[in-house]
Amino acid sequence: MSGDSSRRRHSPAVYRRRRIVLLVALVAVVALVWLLIAQPWRGAAAESPAPKPSATRAAATDLPVPGTATPSGTPTPEQTADAAPEPTAAASPEATPTAKPCVARDIAVEALSDQDTYEPGQNPQLSIQLTNNGASDCTLNVGTSGQSFTIMSGTDVWWRSTDCQTEPSDMIVLLAAGQTVASAAPLTWDRTRSSVGTCADGGRQNAPGGGASYHLSVEIGGISSTQSTQILLY
């Protein structure tokens, strides 16, 4: 009898291993119950801030074009003339949302025309160009809501791109230091006098030719061109 009892007796190391296994299993069960009740991942998800919108980097020679369309969606010749070029911008991972807004002293705005003189039947093609002459990148609203093209003869305002503009929009872009951005497509002036009252039914007065002088000035993002551009109509 004593011989059988000694064969069934285990060493103290075996009992210690069994206690360790039981202890580990107990800890695992407690941890699982805590995870199911506390759900700590919910707090982490709630604390993660939503990504903030950033300014897009302005693509070179690519400003947006605001247009006015008829109810059918097809622009009339007069409405095409009142569509101002607007800089387009492509999203860029390098865009820096912390860049400060541009200041007028750092931005050069120029009014451009495709020719200096226009023969009868030729319509001036107008564009806008801006350059960041500052030492740092900056942001500017170059959307159609902040664009204006004006044609004058002396002190007489003949045409404004905003007279018949519809659905203006904002577009915040990042202008890199030294970057120049220009109209992707020109704006056509149909050589008529614009007014809000002629947007729907037309009937506009034709601008005199015969070598008459007109001056184009532009504004974008609250910054005006420092000089006007002269064009001659024949």
LOGUTOR-533822 format. One record per residue: residue number from 1; residue in three letters; x, y, z of N, C-alpha, C in turn. Coordinates in Angstrom, 3 decimals. Layout:
N
NODE  num  residu        nX        nY        nZ       caX       caY       caZ        cX        cY        cZ
NODE  NUM     ALA         X         Y         Z         X         Y         Z         X         Y         Z
...
! end
This chain:
234
NODE  num  residu        nX        nY        nZ       caX       caY       caZ        cX        cY        cZ
NODE    1     MET     0.822    -1.199     0.000     0.000     0.000     0.000     0.856     1.249     0.000
NODE    2     SER     1.870     1.271     0.831     2.743     2.447     0.905     3.464     2.655    -0.426
NODE    3     GLY     3.763     1.580    -1.137     4.444     1.717    -2.437     3.574     2.385    -3.458
NODE    4     ASP     2.246     2.021    -3.482     1.320     2.645    -4.451     1.146     4.107    -4.176
NODE    5     SER     1.090     4.488    -2.901     0.892     5.898    -2.524     2.066     6.750    -2.967
NODE    6     SER     3.273     6.236    -2.853     4.442     7.031    -3.225     4.529     7.222    -4.727
NODE    7     ARG     3.994     6.228    -5.507     4.037     6.414    -6.960     3.065     7.487    -7.432
NODE    8     ARG     1.944     7.715    -6.704     0.953     8.709    -7.126     1.302    10.116    -6.669
NODE    9     ARG     2.201    10.253    -5.761     2.541    11.581    -5.235     3.412    12.330    -6.256
NODE   10     HIS     3.015    13.639    -6.558     3.765    14.470    -7.501     4.735    15.372    -6.752
NODE   11     SER     5.705    15.828    -7.491     6.698    16.713    -6.873     6.112    18.116    -6.664
NODE   12     PRO     6.669    18.929    -5.749     6.182    20.318    -5.539     6.238    21.158    -6.809
NODE   13     ALA     7.171    20.908    -7.737     7.272    21.697    -8.970     6.022    21.528    -9.824
NODE   14     VAL     5.466    20.304    -9.831     4.258    20.054   -10.624     3.105    20.873   -10.080
NODE   15     TYR     2.975    20.905    -8.771     1.881    21.683    -8.176     2.053    23.177    -8.453
NODE   16     ARG     3.307    23.639    -8.414     3.540    25.070    -8.705     3.148    25.402   -10.134
NODE   17     ARG     3.484    24.528   -11.089     3.117    24.792   -12.477     1.602    24.833   -12.663
NODE   18     ARG     0.919    23.912   -11.949    -0.543    23.908   -12.067    -1.147    25.205   -11.515
NODE   19     ARG    -0.570    25.708   -10.397    -1.083    26.963    -9.815    -0.851    28.142   -10.777
NODE   20     ILE     0.317    28.160   -11.437     0.633    29.249   -12.385    -0.343    29.236   -13.558
NODE   21     VAL    -0.624    28.040   -14.100    -1.560    27.921   -15.223    -2.933    28.430   -14.825
NODE   22     LEU    -3.397    28.031   -13.614    -4.709    28.482   -13.148    -4.730    30.000   -12.966
NODE   23     LEU    -3.622    30.573   -12.436    -3.558    32.009   -12.203    -3.607    32.779   -13.529
NODE   24     VAL    -2.859    32.312   -14.530    -2.854    32.964   -15.856    -4.238    32.907   -16.479
NODE   25     ALA    -4.920    31.757   -16.372    -6.261    31.628   -16.940    -7.233    32.587   -16.270
NODE   26     LEU    -7.080    32.751   -14.942    -7.958    33.662   -14.197    -7.731    35.110   -14.627
NODE   27     VAL    -6.462    35.478   -14.786    -6.144    36.844   -15.233    -6.721    37.108   -16.612
NODE   28     ALA    -6.623    36.134   -17.527    -7.139    36.304   -18.885    -8.643    36.504   -18.870
NODE   29     VAL    -9.346    35.744   -18.016   -10.806    35.886   -17.930   -11.173    37.271   -17.411
NODE   30     VAL   -10.479    37.747   -16.381   -10.755    39.079   -15.810   -10.512    40.159   -16.854
NODE   31     ALA    -9.401    40.045   -17.601    -9.080    41.048   -18.627   -10.149    41.081   -19.707
NODE   32     LEU   -10.636    39.900   -20.133   -11.666    39.839   -21.163   -12.949    40.500   -20.693
NODE   33     VAL   -13.343    40.232   -19.447   -14.559    40.855   -18.894   -14.402    42.370   -18.841
NODE   34     TRP   -13.227    42.871   -18.464   -12.992    44.332   -18.392   -13.086    44.982   -19.767
NODE   35     LEU   -12.520    44.314   -20.778   -12.572    44.868   -22.133   -14.002    44.972   -22.631
NODE   36     LEU   -14.826    43.957   -22.334   -16.207    43.970   -22.798   -17.029    45.064   -22.109
NODE   37     ILE   -16.720    45.334   -20.842   -17.494    46.337   -20.088   -16.976    47.739   -20.350
NODE   38     ALA   -15.663    47.934   -20.246   -15.092    49.292   -20.341   -15.045    49.800   -21.769
NODE   39     GLN   -14.772    48.933   -22.758   -14.638    49.309   -24.170   -13.778    50.558   -24.338
NODE   40     PRO   -12.499    50.492   -23.955   -11.629    51.673   -23.993   -11.423    52.232   -25.387
NODE   41     TRP   -11.638    51.401   -26.439   -11.423    51.911   -27.795   -12.426    52.989   -28.177
NODE   42     ARG   -13.597    53.008   -27.529   -14.590    54.043   -27.845   -14.088    55.427   -27.480
NODE   43     GLY   -13.444    55.527   -26.330   -12.908    56.815   -25.910   -11.836    57.312   -26.855
NODE   44     ALA   -10.978    56.392   -27.315    -9.917    56.791   -28.231   -10.485    57.298   -29.537
NODE   45     ALA   -11.558    56.629   -30.035   -12.163    57.072   -31.290   -12.826    58.418   -31.131
NODE   46     ALA   -13.471    58.648   -29.962   -14.158    59.922   -29.755   -13.187    61.070   -29.637
NODE   47     GLU   -11.975    60.784   -29.114   -11.008    61.861   -28.911   -10.244    62.193   -30.183
NODE   48     SER   -10.322    61.338   -31.220    -9.584    61.602   -32.450   -10.237    62.746   -33.194
NODE   49     PRO    -9.551    63.884   -33.407   -10.166    65.026   -34.077   -10.395    64.754   -35.550
NODE   50     ALA   -11.490    65.328   -36.071   -11.774    65.202   -37.497   -10.733    65.973   -38.280
NODE   51     PRO   -10.348    65.500   -39.460    -9.341    66.223   -40.248    -9.851    67.591   -40.648
NODE   52     LYS    -8.983    68.601   -40.535    -9.360    69.960   -40.865    -9.137    70.217   -42.351
NODE   53     PRO   -10.074    70.975   -42.964    -9.869    71.287   -44.386    -8.659    72.174   -44.567
NODE   54     SER    -7.918    71.965   -45.632    -6.731    72.761   -45.884    -6.847    73.435   -47.236
NODE   55     ALA    -6.095    74.505   -47.380    -6.096    75.206   -48.655    -5.454    74.330   -49.712
NODE   56     THR    -5.998    74.360   -50.924    -5.395    73.626   -52.019    -4.317    74.472   -52.662
NODE   57     ARG    -3.311    73.808   -53.196    -2.217    74.545   -53.824    -2.625    74.952   -55.230
NODE   58     ALA    -2.470    76.226   -55.516    -2.867    76.733   -56.828    -1.981    76.155   -57.912
NODE   59     ALA    -2.610    75.623   -58.932    -1.851    75.099   -60.070    -1.432    76.264   -60.959
NODE   60     ALA    -0.219    76.190   -61.466     0.296    77.281   -62.293    -0.578    77.474   -63.519
NODE   61     THR    -0.805    78.724   -63.871    -1.602    79.135   -65.029    -2.944    78.426   -65.061
NODE   62     ASP    -3.666    78.460   -63.924    -4.941    77.754   -63.873    -5.898    78.424   -62.898
NODE   63     LEU    -6.533    79.556   -63.266    -7.505    80.250   -62.413    -8.943    79.882   -62.830
NODE   64     PRO   -10.021    79.785   -61.896   -11.373    79.322   -62.264   -12.170    80.295   -63.118
NODE   65     VAL   -13.195    79.805   -63.815   -13.975    80.652   -64.731   -15.449    80.638   -64.345
NODE   66     PRO   -15.958    81.737   -63.761   -17.381    81.783   -63.409   -18.207    82.089   -64.628
NODE   67     GLY   -19.246    81.328   -64.880   -20.090    81.582   -66.040   -21.520    81.836   -65.641
NODE   68     THR   -22.286    82.383   -66.549   -23.715    82.561   -66.354   -24.414    81.749   -67.422
NODE   69     ALA   -25.409    80.970   -67.035   -26.066    80.086   -67.980   -27.553    80.378   -68.050
NODE   70     THR   -28.163    80.062   -69.195   -29.600    80.199   -69.366   -30.278    79.089   -68.594
NODE   71     PRO   -31.628    79.182   -68.365   -32.322    78.097   -67.658   -32.116    76.741   -68.302
NODE   72     SER   -31.887    76.702   -69.618   -31.658    75.418   -70.282   -30.259    74.890   -70.057
NODE   73     GLY   -29.372    75.758   -69.499   -28.005    75.338   -69.239   -27.054    75.700   -70.345
NODE   74     THR   -27.546    76.306   -71.443   -26.678    76.685   -72.561   -26.380    78.168   -72.481
NODE   75     PRO   -25.107    78.577   -72.345   -24.788    79.994   -72.229   -25.089    80.732   -73.526
NODE   76     THR   -25.601    81.964   -73.390   -25.805    82.819   -74.546   -24.503    83.531   -74.853
NODE   77     PRO   -24.342    84.148   -76.052   -23.110    84.892   -76.341   -22.859    85.990   -75.335
NODE   78     GLU   -23.950    86.672   -74.905   -23.764    87.738   -73.917   -23.298    87.183   -72.592
NODE   79     GLN   -23.861    86.027   -72.202   -23.473    85.426   -70.927   -22.051    84.898   -70.987
NODE   80     THR   -21.645    84.373   -72.128   -20.265    83.915   -72.271   -19.309    85.083   -72.095
NODE   81     ALA   -19.702    86.248   -72.582   -18.855    87.420   -72.439   -18.732    87.848   -70.995
NODE   82     ASP   -19.741    87.518   -70.172   -19.723    87.935   -68.777   -19.152    86.879   -67.859
NODE   83     ALA   -18.545    85.832   -68.396   -17.941    84.790   -67.571   -16.498    85.150   -67.308
NODE   84     ALA   -16.137    85.328   -66.047   -14.785    85.750   -65.705   -13.910    84.552   -65.407
NODE   85     PRO   -12.640    84.553   -65.888   -11.754    83.432   -65.607   -11.498    83.304   -64.120
NODE   86     GLU   -11.472    82.103   -63.639   -11.233    81.859   -62.220   -10.146    80.825   -62.067
NODE   87     PRO    -9.181    81.040   -61.134    -8.090    80.081   -60.999    -8.559    78.754   -60.459
NODE   88     THR    -8.234    77.655   -61.131    -8.513    76.335   -60.591    -7.324    75.885   -59.782
NODE   89     ALA    -7.556    74.975   -58.840    -6.470    74.524   -57.981    -6.602    73.038   -57.742
NODE   90     ALA    -5.492    72.335   -57.732    -5.488    70.904   -57.478    -5.070    70.656   -56.044
NODE   91     ALA    -5.756    69.689   -55.389    -5.416    69.377   -54.012    -3.986    68.867   -53.933
NODE   92     SER    -3.296    69.249   -52.875    -1.898    68.848   -52.758    -1.585    68.488   -51.322
NODE   93     PRO    -0.901    67.377   -51.079    -0.541    67.016   -49.706     0.422    68.012   -49.100
NODE   94     GLU     1.075    68.852   -49.957     2.014    69.824   -49.426     1.337    71.104   -48.985
NODE   95     ALA     0.001    71.204   -49.223    -0.706    72.421   -48.846    -0.544    72.657   -47.352
NODE   96     THR    -0.307    73.899   -46.969    -0.083    74.221   -45.568    -1.234    75.058   -45.056
NODE   97     PRO    -2.197    74.426   -44.342    -3.355    75.160   -43.851    -2.984    76.233   -42.846
NODE   98     THR    -1.747    76.223   -42.333    -1.337    77.219   -41.360    -0.818    78.492   -42.028
NODE   99     ALA    -0.721    78.499   -43.355    -0.250    79.699   -44.046    -1.222    80.852   -43.799
NODE  100     LYS    -0.682    82.056   -43.680    -1.503    83.224   -43.399    -2.134    83.752   -44.684
NODE  101     PRO    -3.238    84.505   -44.562    -3.846    85.108   -45.762    -2.869    86.066   -46.438
NODE  102     CYS    -2.975    86.134   -47.762    -2.113    87.041   -48.522    -2.450    88.497   -48.192
NODE  103     VAL    -1.442    89.349   -48.251    -1.652    90.787   -48.059    -1.380    91.481   -49.383
NODE  104     ALA    -2.101    92.573   -49.607    -2.066    93.239   -50.913    -0.658    93.639   -51.330
NODE  105     ARG     0.184    94.024   -50.366     1.523    94.501   -50.743     2.394    93.395   -51.318
NODE  106     ASP     2.041    92.130   -51.061     2.846    91.015   -51.568     2.303    90.432   -52.870
NODE  107     ILE     1.084    90.807   -53.260     0.443    90.201   -54.427     0.348    91.213   -55.565
NODE  108     ALA     0.892    90.854   -56.708     0.800    91.688   -57.911    -0.308    91.136   -58.799
NODE  109     VAL    -1.321    91.966   -59.074    -2.448    91.565   -59.918    -2.367    92.328   -61.229
NODE  110     GLU    -2.445    91.619   -62.345    -2.323    92.245   -63.660    -3.536    91.924   -64.522
NODE  111     ALA    -4.015    92.925   -65.262    -5.073    92.744   -66.246    -4.420    92.489   -67.601
NODE  112     LEU    -4.813    91.415   -68.278    -4.199    91.025   -69.535    -5.236    90.957   -70.651
NODE  113     SER    -4.823    91.290   -71.869    -5.642    91.101   -73.068    -4.792    90.389   -74.113
NODE  114     ASP    -5.452    89.647   -74.988    -4.693    88.864   -75.962    -4.099    89.733   -77.071
NODE  115     GLN    -4.641    90.962   -77.271    -4.118    91.873   -78.271    -4.208    93.304   -77.746
NODE  116     ASP    -3.519    94.194   -78.431    -3.627    95.621   -78.092    -4.717    96.304   -78.905
NODE  117     THR    -4.917    95.848   -80.126    -5.925    96.437   -81.003    -6.804    95.338   -81.582
NODE  118     TYR    -8.074    95.706   -81.864    -9.040    94.740   -82.375    -9.768    95.322   -83.576
NODE  119     GLU    -9.740    94.575   -84.657   -10.450    94.974   -85.859   -11.943    94.714   -85.686
NODE  120     PRO   -12.785    95.301   -86.538   -14.227    95.036   -86.447   -14.513    93.533   -86.480
NODE  121     GLY   -15.363    93.091   -85.587   -15.700    91.670   -85.503   -14.801    90.875   -84.576
NODE  122     GLN   -13.699    91.454   -84.144   -12.815    90.773   -83.185   -13.200    91.155   -81.756
NODE  123     ASN   -13.398    90.169   -80.916   -13.758    90.423   -79.518   -12.545    90.246   -78.610
NODE  124     PRO   -12.296    91.205   -77.722   -11.150    91.098   -76.813   -11.257    89.874   -75.899
NODE  125     GLN   -10.134    89.213   -75.717   -10.025    88.080   -74.798    -9.257    88.553   -73.562
NODE  126     LEU    -9.925    88.533   -72.431    -9.383    89.138   -71.218    -8.956    88.061   -70.220
NODE  127     SER    -7.870    88.325   -69.513    -7.359    87.378   -68.513    -6.862    88.141   -67.293
NODE  128     ILE    -6.579    87.364   -66.263    -6.056    87.928   -65.025    -4.847    87.111   -64.592
NODE  129     GLN    -3.860    87.782   -64.037    -2.650    87.109   -63.562    -2.267    87.675   -62.204
NODE  130     LEU    -1.864    86.805   -61.303    -1.402    87.271   -59.995    -0.144    86.539   -59.595
NODE  131     THR     0.735    87.253   -58.902     2.030    86.718   -58.470     2.227    86.995   -56.996
NODE  132     ASN     2.670    85.980   -56.271     3.007    86.156   -54.860     4.465    86.597   -54.780
NODE  133     ASN     4.668    87.880   -54.567     6.026    88.422   -54.449     6.545    88.395   -53.018
NODE  134     GLY     5.772    87.851   -52.110     6.196    87.780   -50.724     7.209    86.673   -50.489
NODE  135     ALA     7.772    86.672   -49.288     8.786    85.669   -48.946     8.179    84.375   -48.440
NODE  136     SER     6.857    84.367   -48.171     6.212    83.187   -47.605     4.996    82.789   -48.419
NODE  137     ASP     4.611    81.511   -48.294     3.362    81.053   -48.889     2.199    81.769   -48.201
NODE  138     CYS     1.098    81.952   -48.919    -0.082    82.584   -48.321    -1.333    82.066   -49.017
NODE  139     THR    -2.488    82.285   -48.389    -3.756    81.821   -48.948    -4.564    83.001   -49.467
NODE  140     LEU    -5.331    82.731   -50.541    -6.134    83.788   -51.156    -7.393    83.172   -51.743
NODE  141     ASN    -8.514    83.899   -51.603    -9.768    83.467   -52.214    -9.781    83.926   -53.670
NODE  142     VAL    -9.569    82.998   -54.582    -9.541    83.337   -56.006   -10.826    82.902   -56.700
NODE  143     GLY   -11.861    82.591   -55.911   -13.130    82.152   -56.483   -13.835    83.259   -57.239
NODE  144     THR   -14.899    82.883   -57.928   -15.639    83.851   -58.745   -16.312    84.922   -57.901
NODE  145     SER   -16.522    84.632   -56.619   -17.149    85.625   -55.744   -16.253    86.843   -55.527
NODE  146     GLY   -14.950    86.688   -55.736   -14.027    87.790   -55.496   -13.382    88.324   -56.751
NODE  147     GLN   -13.936    87.978   -57.922   -13.337    88.426   -59.179   -14.173    89.519   -59.828
NODE  148     SER   -13.504    90.459   -60.450   -14.193    91.523   -61.168   -13.325    92.004   -62.326
NODE  149     PHE   -13.912    92.074   -63.522   -13.286    92.635   -64.712   -14.097    93.878   -65.096
NODE  150     THR   -13.438    94.983   -65.318   -14.130    96.232   -65.642   -13.502    96.879   -66.873
NODE  151     ILE   -14.353    97.265   -67.828   -13.923    97.981   -69.019   -14.439    99.415   -68.925
NODE  152     MET   -13.522   100.373   -69.069   -13.896   101.781   -68.992   -13.386   102.533   -70.216
NODE  153     SER   -14.103   103.604   -70.548   -13.649   104.559   -71.561   -13.627   105.917   -70.877
NODE  154     GLY   -12.442   106.365   -70.527   -12.334   107.561   -69.688   -12.890   107.245   -68.312
NODE  155     THR   -13.884   108.009   -67.871   -14.541   107.742   -66.581   -15.838   106.966   -66.758
NODE  156     ASP   -16.161   106.619   -67.988   -17.413   105.921   -68.294   -17.208   104.409   -68.202
NODE  157     VAL   -17.944   103.774   -67.287   -17.852   102.313   -67.153   -18.719   101.672   -68.237
NODE  158     TRP   -18.071   100.916   -69.133   -18.788   100.289   -70.223   -19.261    98.873   -69.891
NODE  159     TRP   -18.457    98.158   -69.155   -18.791    96.740   -68.953   -18.172    96.224   -67.657
NODE  160     ARG   -18.959    95.427   -66.925   -18.482    94.748   -65.711   -18.816    93.262   -65.821
NODE  161     SER   -17.872    92.438   -65.467   -18.100    90.988   -65.518   -19.101    90.545   -64.457
NODE  162     THR   -19.293    91.356   -63.423   -20.185    90.968   -62.324   -21.639    91.364   -62.563
NODE  163     ASP   -21.918    92.129   -63.616   -23.290    92.603   -63.830   -24.271    91.448   -63.994
NODE  164     CYS   -23.880    90.423   -64.730   -24.788    89.301   -64.992   -24.231    87.969   -64.485
NODE  165     GLN   -23.336    88.038   -63.534   -22.746    86.807   -62.989   -23.758    86.085   -62.114
NODE  166     THR   -23.792    84.769   -62.211   -24.694    83.968   -61.382   -23.898    82.930   -60.600
NODE  167     GLU   -24.417    82.588   -59.425   -23.845    81.555   -58.561   -22.352    81.728   -58.332
NODE  168     PRO   -21.932    82.882   -57.819   -20.506    83.045   -57.498   -20.090    82.074   -56.400
NODE  169     SER   -18.837    81.682   -56.420   -18.353    80.705   -55.446   -16.983    81.112   -54.932
NODE  170     ASP   -16.618    80.539   -53.785   -15.317    80.778   -53.178   -14.356    79.645   -53.528
NODE  171     MET   -13.080    79.979   -53.594   -12.042    78.962   -53.773   -10.768    79.467   -53.101
NODE  172     ILE   -10.421    78.863   -51.977    -9.222    79.253   -51.246    -8.046    78.431   -51.763
NODE  173     VAL    -7.006    79.118   -52.225    -5.828    78.414   -52.732    -4.591    78.874   -51.983
NODE  174     LEU    -3.592    78.036   -52.019    -2.296    78.347   -51.428    -1.370    78.834   -52.530
NODE  175     LEU    -0.895    80.067   -52.410     0.060    80.622   -53.367     1.455    80.512   -52.772
NODE  176     ALA     2.295    79.733   -53.423     3.667    79.585   -52.940     4.431    80.886   -53.185
NODE  177     ALA     5.412    81.130   -52.361     6.241    82.325   -52.535     6.860    82.311   -53.925
NODE  178     GLY     6.670    83.402   -54.658     7.205    83.505   -56.009     6.333    82.894   -57.088
NODE  179     GLN     5.199    82.288   -56.719     4.362    81.607   -57.701     3.501    82.607   -58.480
NODE  180     THR     3.329    82.345   -59.767     2.453    83.134   -60.633     1.318    82.246   -61.124
NODE  181     VAL     0.097    82.745   -61.008    -1.088    82.012   -61.447    -1.862    82.890   -62.413
NODE  182     ALA    -2.316    82.323   -63.520    -3.047    83.086   -64.528    -4.297    82.330   -64.945
NODE  183     SER    -5.160    83.022   -65.707    -6.413    82.428   -66.163    -6.156    81.206   -67.028
NODE  184     ALA    -6.922    80.150   -66.767    -6.820    78.961   -67.600    -7.511    79.179   -68.938
NODE  185     ALA    -8.578    79.982   -68.932    -9.307    80.307   -70.153    -9.647    81.794   -70.111
NODE  186     PRO    -9.574    82.489   -71.247    -9.859    83.927   -71.249   -11.351    84.216   -71.150
NODE  187     LEU   -11.653    85.429   -70.764   -13.014    85.943   -70.696   -13.240    86.821   -71.923
NODE  188     THR   -14.327    86.598   -72.651   -14.598    87.348   -73.875   -15.492    88.551   -73.584
NODE  189     TRP   -15.068    89.738   -74.040   -15.923    90.919   -74.013   -16.540    91.063   -75.402
NODE  190     ASP   -17.850    91.096   -75.456   -18.528    91.138   -76.752   -18.704    92.557   -77.301
NODE  191     ARG   -17.948    93.506   -76.739   -17.933    94.894   -77.222   -19.300    95.563   -77.072
NODE  192     THR   -19.978    95.262   -75.969   -21.250    95.915   -75.672   -21.188    96.536   -74.285
NODE  193     ARG   -22.172    97.422   -73.991   -22.287    98.010   -72.654   -23.146    97.089   -71.796
NODE  194     SER   -22.619    96.690   -70.646   -23.359    95.785   -69.763   -24.123    96.566   -68.702
NODE  195     SER   -25.174    95.937   -68.200   -25.920    96.450   -67.057   -26.755    95.305   -66.517
NODE  196     VAL   -27.145    95.401   -65.266   -27.940    94.338   -64.658   -29.260    94.170   -65.398
NODE  197     GLY   -29.800    95.279   -65.915   -31.097    95.223   -66.578   -31.082    94.556   -67.936
NODE  198     THR   -29.905    94.323   -68.509   -29.833    93.717   -69.840   -29.403    92.250   -69.793
NODE  199     CYS   -29.370    91.660   -68.621   -28.897    90.276   -68.510   -29.854    89.288   -69.158
NODE  200     ALA   -31.153    89.536   -69.022   -32.128    88.573   -69.510   -32.530    88.815   -70.961
NODE  201     ASP   -32.772    90.084   -71.320   -33.329    90.357   -72.649   -32.332    90.936   -73.637
NODE  202     GLY   -31.076    91.132   -73.234   -30.071    91.666   -74.155   -30.349    93.120   -74.490
NODE  203     GLY   -30.270    93.470   -75.790   -30.500    94.846   -76.197   -29.411    95.793   -75.741
NODE  204     ARG   -28.193    95.351   -75.746   -27.098    96.181   -75.268   -26.557    97.100   -76.362
NODE  205     GLN   -26.042    98.213   -75.913   -25.425    99.174   -76.821   -24.044    98.686   -77.233
NODE  206     ASN   -23.730    98.780   -78.525   -22.411    98.383   -79.021   -21.386    99.467   -78.714
NODE  207     ALA   -20.191    99.043   -78.326   -19.123    99.994   -78.030   -18.599   100.601   -79.332
NODE  208     PRO   -18.416   101.924   -79.383   -17.869   102.558   -80.594   -16.472   102.041   -80.909
NODE  209     GLY   -16.163   101.926   -82.217   -14.841   101.510   -82.658   -14.104   102.684   -83.258
NODE  210     GLY   -13.494   102.465   -84.431   -12.771   103.543   -85.092   -11.535   104.004   -84.351
NODE  211     GLY   -10.933   103.106   -83.595    -9.744   103.473   -82.833   -10.048   103.969   -81.428
NODE  212     ALA   -11.283   103.757   -80.943   -11.653   104.186   -79.589   -10.826   103.434   -78.549
NODE  213     SER   -10.428   104.148   -77.497    -9.569   103.579   -76.452   -10.400   103.140   -75.252
NODE  214     TYR   -10.113   101.963   -74.761   -10.772   101.425   -73.568    -9.685   100.883   -72.633
NODE  215     HIS   -10.031   100.831   -71.338    -9.063   100.362   -70.341    -9.672    99.244   -69.500
NODE  216     LEU    -8.903    98.190   -69.347    -9.320    97.033   -68.553    -8.622    97.054   -67.206
NODE  217     SER    -9.401    96.917   -66.142    -8.848    96.743   -64.791    -9.509    95.517   -64.170
NODE  218     VAL    -8.801    94.870   -63.230    -9.312    93.639   -62.623    -9.115    93.691   -61.112
NODE  219     GLU    -9.867    92.834   -60.449    -9.728    92.659   -58.997    -9.969    91.199   -58.677
NODE  220     ILE    -9.186    90.655   -57.733    -9.359    89.272   -57.302    -8.957    89.157   -55.839
NODE  221     GLY    -9.795    88.481   -55.063    -9.507    88.293   -53.644    -9.371    89.596   -52.883
NODE  222     GLY   -10.067    90.649   -53.330    -9.985    91.937   -52.665    -8.764    92.756   -53.035
NODE  223     ILE    -7.969    92.290   -53.984    -6.752    92.995   -54.410    -6.934    93.442   -55.858
NODE  224     SER    -6.762    94.735   -56.101    -6.973    95.301   -57.431    -5.661    95.400   -58.197
NODE  225     SER    -5.784    95.389   -59.517    -4.600    95.621   -60.353    -4.136    97.058   -60.152
NODE  226     THR    -2.843    97.252   -60.111    -2.302    98.598   -59.879    -2.366    99.453   -61.132
NODE  227     GLN    -2.393    98.812   -62.304    -2.469    99.530   -63.557    -3.529    98.908   -64.442
NODE  228     SER    -4.148    99.738   -65.282    -5.103    99.223   -66.246    -4.374    98.889   -67.548
NODE  229     THR    -5.017    98.085   -68.365    -4.482    97.703   -69.662    -5.310    98.352   -70.766
NODE  230     GLN    -4.668    99.038   -71.680    -5.391    99.745   -72.749    -5.611    98.827   -73.941
NODE  231     ILE    -6.820    98.913   -74.505    -7.115    98.208   -75.744    -7.804    99.188   -76.691
NODE  232     LEU    -7.592    99.025   -77.998    -8.171    99.892   -79.009    -9.130    99.084   -79.883
NODE  233     LEU   -10.346    99.622   -80.072   -11.327    98.976   -80.915   -11.440    99.704   -82.247
NODE  234     TYR   -11.436    98.948   -83.340   -11.636    99.511   -84.687   -12.890    98.927   -85.304
! end
